[in-house]
Amino acid sequence: MPKPDIHPEWYPEAKVYCNGEVVMTVGSTQPELHVDVWSGNHPFYTGTQKIIDTEGRVERFMRKYGMLDAADNTASSDETKK
């Protein structure tokens, strides 16, 4: 028997949404799940190519930590030296 009052609430009919439409129901601790990719539109299963990450990891890191301007200045100063 599980201990009382320590387990999250269980939703046996939780709805999974992808692009605003219900794609399946599963058991979950959340009543609704919103996903970007599922087996019905994943490139591996459908055989199509879909770009998901439109922003590169390096640019995102530089923007997040405020180094994008410094990187641009360094690149432009290297070009002027040549």
SULTA-V963246 format. One line per field, one symbol per residue. phi: phi as a letter, one per 20 degrees, with the letter a starting at -180 (. if undefined). psi: psi as a letter, one per 30 degrees, with the letter a starting at -180 (. if undefined). burial: I if it has 9 or more other ideal C-beta (glycine too) atoms within 8 Angstrom, else O. A space follows every 50 residues. Layout:
phi->???
psi->???
burial->???
//
This chain:
phi->.fffmceffddfcfeddclncfdacbebedfccdcecbffcfgfeemdec edeedfffffffffdmdfffffffffffffff
psi->klkkgfklkkjfhkkkkkhgkkflklklfkfkkkleklffgkeeefglkk kejfkleeeeeeeegggeeeeeeeeeeeeff.
burial->OOOOOOOOOOIOOIIIIIOOOOIOOOOIOOOOIOIOOIOOIIOOOOOOOO OOOOOOOOIIIIOOOOOIOOIOOOOOOOOOOO
//
